[in-house]
Amino acid sequence: MAKQLYFGKTPVPYTVSWTGEDRIYLGKCPIAKRDAICQDVARGLGKPKFGAPHMMRQREAIAKCLCDLCGKSIRNSTKVSLSQARPQDHAARSGDILQVEPLLHRECAAICMEWCPSLKDQLASGDLRIRQVRSHGCQFALYSEQGVFEAVGIRQKAVSHAKVHLQKYTERDLAWLIR
């Protein structure tokens, strides 16, 4: 079970990269069970790189249904999506919503809204969508040979990140989230 880490008094999401985890390489991902872009694992070492998800923890959180903030299971909890994701015409089914942000416990989503300047800006601009998720799936995105080459210097296709496929959800507002 993940321990909640802080940078000063600021809670650091489970999926955030730290400066001690900078090495990126091609390896076998235990979550995707295939070649993937991987990253050193040293959570808590150095400084958090807010806005830069750790490749492996991001995949783990989505595939294992873990909270983006605390890293604990959200299977039997109210699941919340905080994302700018909109229906996509180029998805497997036109209109699907796919997002790279892992889901959160409702309480953890409220904490994120309190502390994260990026989420506050997205809410103020009307870009952020708060959704109560009732059903979702997981997909793994593949980088092209060129994308993998740019990331790790090897020309081959490989998994990059996971995506949450929102299947059933209800649009909510900040008042619902923080009550």
Protein Blocks (a to p, Z undefined) as FASTA:
>chain_A
ZZdddehjaccdfklccfklmbgcddddfklopacddddddehiajadehiacfklmmmm
mmnopafklopafklgccddddfbdcdfkbmbghiacdfbdcddfklmmmmmmmmmklmm
mmmnopaccdddfbdcdddddddfklmmmmnopacdddfbdcdddfbdcdddfklmmZZ
